């Protein structure tokens, strides 16, 4: 007499689906919606300007207003050097590190909204800042 094997009736999920059983696109949308809801509950209307708040209240140094938006690369570098060396605020690193991190912070937060010409000017300002502090380019 032939033996009967039990056949599993559970369907196997395709490899593109995760543990939740949803495709990656849906999982991402679900997580994104949850993040937006959490941010709206915690932050309110002003939560979108957190990077501006960091620039204004940073403990690294006091910088000139709108220095990154106007001026040449040399002006930006000299202003950052002046601000970082004369700042009375406590800092963890050297004046060079504070100045360079503030410049990098601005470039990174501007992201795709930063025009190519301005990005090039800020990259040149990094080189000028290294020269101003006597570092190798």
N, C-alpha and C positions, 0 to 999 in steps of 0.2 A: 504494500500500500504506500503510495507516495506521501511524503510529508508536506504539510502546508507551511509555507513561510509567511509570517505576517508582513504585510507591506505597509510601510509608513505612509499615512495619508497627508502628512504635513508637507506643504509646498516649500521648496527651497527658494530663498530670495535671490534675485540676481546679484552679482558681485558689486554692482554700482550702488546698492542700497546699504545704509549703515544699520546700526543696532535698532534705531527707532523705526525702521521699515520705510523711511521716507527717502526720496532721492536727495542728493546733496543740495540742489537748488532750494528745495523746500525747507531743509534743515537750516540752511543759512538764513532764509527769510524769517523763519520762526525765531531764531536766535537774535536776529537784528531787531525784530519787533519787540522782543522782550527787553533788549538793551535800551531801545528808545523809550519804552514805558518806564523803565527804572530811572533813566536820566531825567525824564520829564517830572517824575514824582520828586526826585531829590533836588534837582537844580533850579527848576522854574525857568523864567524867561531869560535870565542873564547867563545861563550856563554855556551858551555858545561862544562867549567871549573870554574863556578862561585863559587863553594864551596872552591876550591883551592884559589881563589882570596880572599874570606872571611877569610880563615885561615891566609893568608899572611898580609892582611891589617886591620884585626880586631882591634878595639879600646880597646879591653878588656885587652890584655897584649902581650908582646913579648915572644914567646915560642921558645925553641930550635928546630932546624931544624930536621925533621923526628923523633921526640921523640916518636910519637905514633907507628911508624913502627918498631922501634928497642927498645931493652931494656926490662928489667923485670918490673913487676908491681910496685915494690918499687922505681925503678929509675924514672918511669913515674910520680909517685905521688910526689916524692921529686923535680923533675924538675918543675912540675906544681906549686907546692907550692912556690918554689924559684922564678919562673917567675911572679906569681901573687902578691907576697908580694913586690918584687923589681921593679915592673913595674911603670914607670912614666906616663903612659897614663891615661887619665881620665876614670873612670868607674862608672857605676850606682850602682853596688852592692858591696858586700864585696869581699876580695880576694878569700875566699872559693867559693863563688858563681861564680866568674869569672873562676876559675880553673875547677870547676865541669861542668860548662856549656860548656867550651871548649872541655872537654873530652866527654861529651854527644853529642856534635855537631859532633865530629869525628866519634863516633860509629854509630850515626844515618845516617850520610851521606855515610858511607862505606856500610851500608845495607847488602845485601846478598853477596857482594863481599868479605866481611871480613871472613877469615877462622875461624872455631870454636875455635881453640887453641888461636888465637889472640884475639878473642872476650872474651874468658874466662880470658885472661891476663888483658884486659882492664877493665873487670868487677871487677877483683881483685884490680886493680889500684884505682878504685872508693872507695873500702873499705879502702885501704891504705891512700888515700887522706883524707877521713873522720877522720881516726886516727891521721894523721899528723896535722890536724887543731883542734884536741880535740873534735870532734863531735862523737855522738853515731853511731855505724854501722847500 
